[in-house]
Amino acid sequence: EEIRQQRIDELDIENHRLRQLLNSSLSQVDSLSNEIHHLSSYLSRNRRRY
């Protein structure tokens, strides 16, 4: 029983770590997509000049 509880605790910690990793990855994706958005609008504005 104690070993089982220990395993549950370990999985809990791992789960927490993975969630944090996922969250930081998601925020990176967010900022990348913002950057892409800015770049593409910049490009389309410049294209009109020529």
CHARMM internal coordinates of N, CA and C (Angstrom, degrees):
IC EDIT
DIST 1 N 1 CA 1.4834
DIST 1 CA 1 C 1.5348
ANGL 1 N 1 CA 1 C 110.97
DIST 1 C 2 N 1.3187
ANGL 1 CA 1 C 2 N 114.88
DIHE 1 N 1 CA 1 C 2 N -43.43
DIST 2 N 2 CA 1.4651
ANGL 1 C 2 N 2 CA 118.95
DIHE 1 CA 1 C 2 N 2 CA 179.54
DIST 2 CA 2 C 1.5285
ANGL 2 N 2 CA 2 C 110.96
DIHE 1 C 2 N 2 CA 2 C -64.45
DIST 2 C 3 N 1.3263
ANGL 2 CA 2 C 3 N 115.32
DIHE 2 N 2 CA 2 C 3 N -40.79
DIST 3 N 3 CA 1.4661
ANGL 2 C 3 N 3 CA 120.43
DIHE 2 CA 2 C 3 N 3 CA 178.52
DIST 3 CA 3 C 1.5317
ANGL 3 N 3 CA 3 C 110.29
DIHE 2 C 3 N 3 CA 3 C -63.79
DIST 3 C 4 N 1.3212
ANGL 3 CA 3 C 4 N 114.93
DIHE 3 N 3 CA 3 C 4 N -40.47
DIST 4 N 4 CA 1.4601
ANGL 3 C 4 N 4 CA 119.87
DIHE 3 CA 3 C 4 N 4 CA 178.35
DIST 4 CA 4 C 1.5353
ANGL 4 N 4 CA 4 C 110.75
DIHE 3 C 4 N 4 CA 4 C -61.59
DIST 4 C 5 N 1.3206
ANGL 4 CA 4 C 5 N 115.92
DIHE 4 N 4 CA 4 C 5 N -44.05
DIST 5 N 5 CA 1.4616
ANGL 4 C 5 N 5 CA 121.28
DIHE 4 CA 4 C 5 N 5 CA 179.15
DIST 5 CA 5 C 1.5325
ANGL 5 N 5 CA 5 C 110.90
DIHE 4 C 5 N 5 CA 5 C -63.35
DIST 5 C 6 N 1.3132
ANGL 5 CA 5 C 6 N 115.37
DIHE 5 N 5 CA 5 C 6 N -39.42
DIST 6 N 6 CA 1.4644
ANGL 5 C 6 N 6 CA 120.74
DIHE 5 CA 5 C 6 N 6 CA 179.01
DIST 6 CA 6 C 1.5296
ANGL 6 N 6 CA 6 C 110.24
DIHE 5 C 6 N 6 CA 6 C -62.99
DIST 6 C 7 N 1.3164
ANGL 6 CA 6 C 7 N 115.04
DIHE 6 N 6 CA 6 C 7 N -41.84
DIST 7 N 7 CA 1.4640
ANGL 6 C 7 N 7 CA 120.62
DIHE 6 CA 6 C 7 N 7 CA 179.23
DIST 7 CA 7 C 1.5341
ANGL 7 N 7 CA 7 C 110.71
DIHE 6 C 7 N 7 CA 7 C -64.26
DIST 7 C 8 N 1.3166
ANGL 7 CA 7 C 8 N 115.83
DIHE 7 N 7 CA 7 C 8 N -40.84
DIST 8 N 8 CA 1.4672
ANGL 7 C 8 N 8 CA 121.27
DIHE 7 CA 7 C 8 N 8 CA 177.85
DIST 8 CA 8 C 1.5295
ANGL 8 N 8 CA 8 C 109.76
DIHE 7 C 8 N 8 CA 8 C -61.64
DIST 8 C 9 N 1.3260
ANGL 8 CA 8 C 9 N 115.98
DIHE 8 N 8 CA 8 C 9 N -43.51
DIST 9 N 9 CA 1.4645
ANGL 8 C 9 N 9 CA 120.46
DIHE 8 CA 8 C 9 N 9 CA 177.96
DIST 9 CA 9 C 1.5280
ANGL 9 N 9 CA 9 C 111.77
DIHE 8 C 9 N 9 CA 9 C -61.11
DIST 9 C 10 N 1.3219
ANGL 9 CA 9 C 10 N 115.86
DIHE 9 N 9 CA 9 C 10 N -43.33
DIST 10 N 10 CA 1.4675
ANGL 9 C 10 N 10 CA 120.04
DIHE 9 CA 9 C 10 N 10 CA 178.70
DIST 10 CA 10 C 1.5244
ANGL 10 N 10 CA 10 C 111.07
DIHE 9 C 10 N 10 CA 10 C -61.60
DIST 10 C 11 N 1.3228
ANGL 10 CA 10 C 11 N 115.47
DIHE 10 N 10 CA 10 C 11 N -43.26
DIST 11 N 11 CA 1.4627
ANGL 10 C 11 N 11 CA 119.79
DIHE 10 CA 10 C 11 N 11 CA 179.65
DIST 11 CA 11 C 1.5241
ANGL 11 N 11 CA 11 C 111.19
DIHE 10 C 11 N 11 CA 11 C -65.69
DIST 11 C 12 N 1.3024
ANGL 11 CA 11 C 12 N 115.47
DIHE 11 N 11 CA 11 C 12 N -35.82
DIST 12 N 12 CA 1.4547
ANGL 11 C 12 N 12 CA 121.58
DIHE 11 CA 11 C 12 N 12 CA 177.39
DIST 12 CA 12 C 1.5275
ANGL 12 N 12 CA 12 C 111.06
DIHE 11 C 12 N 12 CA 12 C -61.29
DIST 12 C 13 N 1.3142
ANGL 12 CA 12 C 13 N 115.25
DIHE 12 N 12 CA 12 C 13 N -46.05
DIST 13 N 13 CA 1.4629
ANGL 12 C 13 N 13 CA 121.60
DIHE 12 CA 12 C 13 N 13 CA 178.44
DIST 13 CA 13 C 1.5326
ANGL 13 N 13 CA 13 C 110.78
DIHE 12 C 13 N 13 CA 13 C -63.03
DIST 13 C 14 N 1.3106
ANGL 13 CA 13 C 14 N 115.43
DIHE 13 N 13 CA 13 C 14 N -44.75
DIST 14 N 14 CA 1.4624
ANGL 13 C 14 N 14 CA 120.67
DIHE 13 CA 13 C 14 N 14 CA 178.51
DIST 14 CA 14 C 1.5347
ANGL 14 N 14 CA 14 C 111.14
DIHE 13 C 14 N 14 CA 14 C -62.25
DIST 14 C 15 N 1.3019
ANGL 14 CA 14 C 15 N 115.32
DIHE 14 N 14 CA 14 C 15 N -42.37
DIST 15 N 15 CA 1.4537
ANGL 14 C 15 N 15 CA 121.23
DIHE 14 CA 14 C 15 N 15 CA 177.84
DIST 15 CA 15 C 1.5352
ANGL 15 N 15 CA 15 C 111.00
DIHE 14 C 15 N 15 CA 15 C -59.38
DIST 15 C 16 N 1.3038
ANGL 15 CA 15 C 16 N 115.82
DIHE 15 N 15 CA 15 C 16 N -44.38
DIST 16 N 16 CA 1.4581
ANGL 15 C 16 N 16 CA 121.55
DIHE 15 CA 15 C 16 N 16 CA 178.71
DIST 16 CA 16 C 1.5343
ANGL 16 N 16 CA 16 C 110.97
DIHE 15 C 16 N 16 CA 16 C -61.65
DIST 16 C 17 N 1.3246
ANGL 16 CA 16 C 17 N 115.41
DIHE 16 N 16 CA 16 C 17 N -44.81
DIST 17 N 17 CA 1.4624
ANGL 16 C 17 N 17 CA 121.27
DIHE 16 CA 16 C 17 N 17 CA 179.25
DIST 17 CA 17 C 1.5314
ANGL 17 N 17 CA 17 C 111.02
DIHE 16 C 17 N 17 CA 17 C -60.45
DIST 17 C 18 N 1.3234
ANGL 17 CA 17 C 18 N 115.79
DIHE 17 N 17 CA 17 C 18 N -44.47
DIST 18 N 18 CA 1.4615
ANGL 17 C 18 N 18 CA 120.13
DIHE 17 CA 17 C 18 N 18 CA -179.52
DIST 18 CA 18 C 1.5260
ANGL 18 N 18 CA 18 C 111.81
DIHE 17 C 18 N 18 CA 18 C -66.23
DIST 18 C 19 N 1.3203
ANGL 18 CA 18 C 19 N 115.75
DIHE 18 N 18 CA 18 C 19 N -36.80
DIST 19 N 19 CA 1.4653
ANGL 18 C 19 N 19 CA 119.28
DIHE 18 CA 18 C 19 N 19 CA 176.51
DIST 19 CA 19 C 1.5216
ANGL 19 N 19 CA 19 C 111.69
DIHE 18 C 19 N 19 CA 19 C -62.13
DIST 19 C 20 N 1.3293
ANGL 19 CA 19 C 20 N 115.52
DIHE 19 N 19 CA 19 C 20 N -43.70
DIST 20 N 20 CA 1.4612
ANGL 19 C 20 N 20 CA 119.66
DIHE 19 CA 19 C 20 N 20 CA 178.49
DIST 20 CA 20 C 1.5195
ANGL 20 N 20 CA 20 C 111.42
DIHE 19 C 20 N 20 CA 20 C -62.93
DIST 20 C 21 N 1.3205
ANGL 20 CA 20 C 21 N 115.16
DIHE 20 N 20 CA 20 C 21 N -41.40
DIST 21 N 21 CA 1.4561
ANGL 20 C 21 N 21 CA 120.58
DIHE 20 CA 20 C 21 N 21 CA 177.61
DIST 21 CA 21 C 1.5283
ANGL 21 N 21 CA 21 C 110.60
DIHE 20 C 21 N 21 CA 21 C -61.17
DIST 21 C 22 N 1.3131
ANGL 21 CA 21 C 22 N 115.26
DIHE 21 N 21 CA 21 C 22 N -45.84
DIST 22 N 22 CA 1.4560
ANGL 21 C 22 N 22 CA 120.65
DIHE 21 CA 21 C 22 N 22 CA 178.37
DIST 22 CA 22 C 1.5275
ANGL 22 N 22 CA 22 C 111.12
DIHE 21 C 22 N 22 CA 22 C -60.24
DIST 22 C 23 N 1.3157
ANGL 22 CA 22 C 23 N 116.66
DIHE 22 N 22 CA 22 C 23 N -45.61
DIST 23 N 23 CA 1.4561
ANGL 22 C 23 N 23 CA 120.21
DIHE 22 CA 22 C 23 N 23 CA 179.58
DIST 23 CA 23 C 1.5175
ANGL 23 N 23 CA 23 C 112.75
DIHE 22 C 23 N 23 CA 23 C -61.05
DIST 23 C 24 N 1.3118
ANGL 23 CA 23 C 24 N 116.30
DIHE 23 N 23 CA 23 C 24 N -42.24
DIST 24 N 24 CA 1.4578
ANGL 23 C 24 N 24 CA 117.79
DIHE 23 CA 23 C 24 N 24 CA 179.62
DIST 24 CA 24 C 1.5280
ANGL 24 N 24 CA 24 C 110.99
DIHE 23 C 24 N 24 CA 24 C -69.85
DIST 24 C 25 N 1.3322
ANGL 24 CA 24 C 25 N 116.97
DIHE 24 N 24 CA 24 C 25 N -35.16
DIST 25 N 25 CA 1.4629
ANGL 24 C 25 N 25 CA 119.99
DIHE 24 CA 24 C 25 N 25 CA 175.21
DIST 25 CA 25 C 1.5225
ANGL 25 N 25 CA 25 C 111.04
DIHE 24 C 25 N 25 CA 25 C -63.53
DIST 25 C 26 N 1.3238
ANGL 25 CA 25 C 26 N 115.88
DIHE 25 N 25 CA 25 C 26 N -41.76
DIST 26 N 26 CA 1.4585
ANGL 25 C 26 N 26 CA 120.06
DIHE 25 CA 25 C 26 N 26 CA 179.30
DIST 26 CA 26 C 1.5217
ANGL 26 N 26 CA 26 C 111.69
DIHE 25 C 26 N 26 CA 26 C -64.09
DIST 26 C 27 N 1.3077
ANGL 26 CA 26 C 27 N 117.00
DIHE 26 N 26 CA 26 C 27 N -39.09
DIST 27 N 27 CA 1.4518
ANGL 26 C 27 N 27 CA 117.81
DIHE 26 CA 26 C 27 N 27 CA 179.07
DIST 27 CA 27 C 1.5289
ANGL 27 N 27 CA 27 C 111.52
DIHE 26 C 27 N 27 CA 27 C -70.65
DIST 27 C 28 N 1.3320
ANGL 27 CA 27 C 28 N 116.95
DIHE 27 N 27 CA 27 C 28 N -31.10
DIST 28 N 28 CA 1.4666
ANGL 27 C 28 N 28 CA 119.70
DIHE 27 CA 27 C 28 N 28 CA 173.81
DIST 28 CA 28 C 1.5251
ANGL 28 N 28 CA 28 C 110.80
DIHE 27 C 28 N 28 CA 28 C -65.71
DIST 28 C 29 N 1.3145
ANGL 28 CA 28 C 29 N 115.98
DIHE 28 N 28 CA 28 C 29 N -41.68
DIST 29 N 29 CA 1.4596
ANGL 28 C 29 N 29 CA 120.43
DIHE 28 CA 28 C 29 N 29 CA 177.60
DIST 29 CA 29 C 1.5300
ANGL 29 N 29 CA 29 C 109.70
DIHE 28 C 29 N 29 CA 29 C -61.29
DIST 29 C 30 N 1.3082
ANGL 29 CA 29 C 30 N 115.96
DIHE 29 N 29 CA 29 C 30 N -42.60
DIST 30 N 30 CA 1.4574
ANGL 29 C 30 N 30 CA 121.58
DIHE 29 CA 29 C 30 N 30 CA 177.10
DIST 30 CA 30 C 1.5218
ANGL 30 N 30 CA 30 C 112.27
DIHE 29 C 30 N 30 CA 30 C -56.75
DIST 30 C 31 N 1.3171
ANGL 30 CA 30 C 31 N 116.16
DIHE 30 N 30 CA 30 C 31 N -50.63
DIST 31 N 31 CA 1.4531
ANGL 30 C 31 N 31 CA 117.86
DIHE 30 CA 30 C 31 N 31 CA -177.44
DIST 31 CA 31 C 1.5207
ANGL 31 N 31 CA 31 C 111.73
DIHE 30 C 31 N 31 CA 31 C -69.38
DIST 31 C 32 N 1.3281
ANGL 31 CA 31 C 32 N 117.31
DIHE 31 N 31 CA 31 C 32 N -33.72
DIST 32 N 32 CA 1.4598
ANGL 31 C 32 N 32 CA 120.00
DIHE 31 CA 31 C 32 N 32 CA 174.48
DIST 32 CA 32 C 1.5226
ANGL 32 N 32 CA 32 C 111.24
DIHE 31 C 32 N 32 CA 32 C -62.86
DIST 32 C 33 N 1.3037
ANGL 32 CA 32 C 33 N 116.04
DIHE 32 N 32 CA 32 C 33 N -42.98
DIST 33 N 33 CA 1.4551
ANGL 32 C 33 N 33 CA 118.00
DIHE 32 CA 32 C 33 N 33 CA -178.39
DIST 33 CA 33 C 1.5291
ANGL 33 N 33 CA 33 C 111.04
DIHE 32 C 33 N 33 CA 33 C -68.43
DIST 33 C 34 N 1.3230
ANGL 33 CA 33 C 34 N 117.07
DIHE 33 N 33 CA 33 C 34 N -32.75
DIST 34 N 34 CA 1.4664
ANGL 33 C 34 N 34 CA 120.00
DIHE 33 CA 33 C 34 N 34 CA 172.66
DIST 34 CA 34 C 1.5224
ANGL 34 N 34 CA 34 C 111.51
DIHE 33 C 34 N 34 CA 34 C -62.66
DIST 34 C 35 N 1.3096
ANGL 34 CA 34 C 35 N 115.02
DIHE 34 N 34 CA 34 C 35 N -45.10
DIST 35 N 35 CA 1.4571
ANGL 34 C 35 N 35 CA 120.03
DIHE 34 CA 34 C 35 N 35 CA 178.81
DIST 35 CA 35 C 1.5282
ANGL 35 N 35 CA 35 C 111.27
DIHE 34 C 35 N 35 CA 35 C -59.98
DIST 35 C 36 N 1.3140
ANGL 35 CA 35 C 36 N 116.06
DIHE 35 N 35 CA 35 C 36 N -44.95
DIST 36 N 36 CA 1.4608
ANGL 35 C 36 N 36 CA 121.08
DIHE 35 CA 35 C 36 N 36 CA 178.57
DIST 36 CA 36 C 1.5230
ANGL 36 N 36 CA 36 C 110.47
DIHE 35 C 36 N 36 CA 36 C -60.53
DIST 36 C 37 N 1.3124
ANGL 36 CA 36 C 37 N 114.87
DIHE 36 N 36 CA 36 C 37 N -42.36
DIST 37 N 37 CA 1.4603
ANGL 36 C 37 N 37 CA 119.75
DIHE 36 CA 36 C 37 N 37 CA 178.55
DIST 37 CA 37 C 1.5359
ANGL 37 N 37 CA 37 C 111.16
DIHE 36 C 37 N 37 CA 37 C -59.82
DIST 37 C 38 N 1.3295
ANGL 37 CA 37 C 38 N 116.39
DIHE 37 N 37 CA 37 C 38 N -47.87
DIST 38 N 38 CA 1.4655
ANGL 37 C 38 N 38 CA 120.48
DIHE 37 CA 37 C 38 N 38 CA 178.81
DIST 38 CA 38 C 1.5204
ANGL 38 N 38 CA 38 C 111.64
DIHE 37 C 38 N 38 CA 38 C -61.36
DIST 38 C 39 N 1.3138
ANGL 38 CA 38 C 39 N 115.87
DIHE 38 N 38 CA 38 C 39 N -44.89
DIST 39 N 39 CA 1.4553
ANGL 38 C 39 N 39 CA 120.09
DIHE 38 CA 38 C 39 N 39 CA 179.45
DIST 39 CA 39 C 1.5198
ANGL 39 N 39 CA 39 C 112.01
DIHE 38 C 39 N 39 CA 39 C -60.68
DIST 39 C 40 N 1.3134
ANGL 39 CA 39 C 40 N 116.33
DIHE 39 N 39 CA 39 C 40 N -44.13
DIST 40 N 40 CA 1.4567
ANGL 39 C 40 N 40 CA 117.57
DIHE 39 CA 39 C 40 N 40 CA -177.01
DIST 40 CA 40 C 1.5267
ANGL 40 N 40 CA 40 C 111.91
DIHE 39 C 40 N 40 CA 40 C -69.62
DIST 40 C 41 N 1.3289
ANGL 40 CA 40 C 41 N 117.51
DIHE 40 N 40 CA 40 C 41 N -34.39
DIST 41 N 41 CA 1.4615
ANGL 40 C 41 N 41 CA 117.25
DIHE 40 CA 40 C 41 N 41 CA 176.44
DIST 41 CA 41 C 1.5311
ANGL 41 N 41 CA 41 C 111.02
DIHE 40 C 41 N 41 CA 41 C -71.36
DIST 41 C 42 N 1.3270
ANGL 41 CA 41 C 42 N 116.18
DIHE 41 N 41 CA 41 C 42 N -35.85
DIST 42 N 42 CA 1.4566
ANGL 41 C 42 N 42 CA 120.53
DIHE 41 CA 41 C 42 N 42 CA 174.44
DIST 42 CA 42 C 1.5276
ANGL 42 N 42 CA 42 C 110.55
DIHE 41 C 42 N 42 CA 42 C -59.89
DIST 42 C 43 N 1.3180
ANGL 42 CA 42 C 43 N 115.95
DIHE 42 N 42 CA 42 C 43 N -46.08
DIST 43 N 43 CA 1.4618
ANGL 42 C 43 N 43 CA 121.13
DIHE 42 CA 42 C 43 N 43 CA 179.49
DIST 43 CA 43 C 1.5274
ANGL 43 N 43 CA 43 C 112.04
DIHE 42 C 43 N 43 CA 43 C -62.39
DIST 43 C 44 N 1.2978
ANGL 43 CA 43 C 44 N 116.08
DIHE 43 N 43 CA 43 C 44 N -42.50
DIST 44 N 44 CA 1.4630
ANGL 43 C 44 N 44 CA 117.37
DIHE 43 CA 43 C 44 N 44 CA -178.45
DIST 44 CA 44 C 1.5315
ANGL 44 N 44 CA 44 C 111.74
DIHE 43 C 44 N 44 CA 44 C -70.03
DIST 44 C 45 N 1.3226
ANGL 44 CA 44 C 45 N 117.20
DIHE 44 N 44 CA 44 C 45 N -33.23
DIST 45 N 45 CA 1.4692
ANGL 44 C 45 N 45 CA 119.69
DIHE 44 CA 44 C 45 N 45 CA 174.66
DIST 45 CA 45 C 1.5234
ANGL 45 N 45 CA 45 C 110.76
DIHE 44 C 45 N 45 CA 45 C -63.55
DIST 45 C 46 N 1.3270
ANGL 45 CA 45 C 46 N 115.84
DIHE 45 N 45 CA 45 C 46 N -43.78
DIST 46 N 46 CA 1.4551
ANGL 45 C 46 N 46 CA 119.61
DIHE 45 CA 45 C 46 N 46 CA -178.76
DIST 46 CA 46 C 1.5210
ANGL 46 N 46 CA 46 C 113.27
DIHE 45 C 46 N 46 CA 46 C -69.48
DIST 46 C 47 N 1.3013
ANGL 46 CA 46 C 47 N 116.04
DIHE 46 N 46 CA 46 C 47 N -31.71
DIST 47 N 47 CA 1.4549
ANGL 46 C 47 N 47 CA 119.80
DIHE 46 CA 46 C 47 N 47 CA -179.53
DIST 47 CA 47 C 1.5333
ANGL 47 N 47 CA 47 C 110.83
DIHE 46 C 47 N 47 CA 47 C -63.54
DIST 47 C 48 N 1.3144
ANGL 47 CA 47 C 48 N 116.13
DIHE 47 N 47 CA 47 C 48 N -33.82
DIST 48 N 48 CA 1.4633
ANGL 47 C 48 N 48 CA 119.57
DIHE 47 CA 47 C 48 N 48 CA -178.59
DIST 48 CA 48 C 1.5238
ANGL 48 N 48 CA 48 C 112.67
DIHE 47 C 48 N 48 CA 48 C -65.65
DIST 48 C 49 N 1.3131
ANGL 48 CA 48 C 49 N 116.12
DIHE 48 N 48 CA 48 C 49 N -27.06
DIST 49 N 49 CA 1.4627
ANGL 48 C 49 N 49 CA 119.13
DIHE 48 CA 48 C 49 N 49 CA -179.59
DIST 49 CA 49 C 1.5223
ANGL 49 N 49 CA 49 C 112.83
DIHE 48 C 49 N 49 CA 49 C -65.87
DIST 49 C 50 N 1.3300
ANGL 49 CA 49 C 50 N 115.94
DIHE 49 N 49 CA 49 C 50 N -30.34
DIST 50 N 50 CA 1.4649
ANGL 49 C 50 N 50 CA 118.37
DIHE 49 CA 49 C 50 N 50 CA -173.28
DIST 50 CA 50 C 1.5117
ANGL 50 N 50 CA 50 C 112.38
DIHE 49 C 50 N 50 CA 50 C -94.95
END
COOR INIT
IC SEED 1 N 1 CA 1 C
IC BUILD
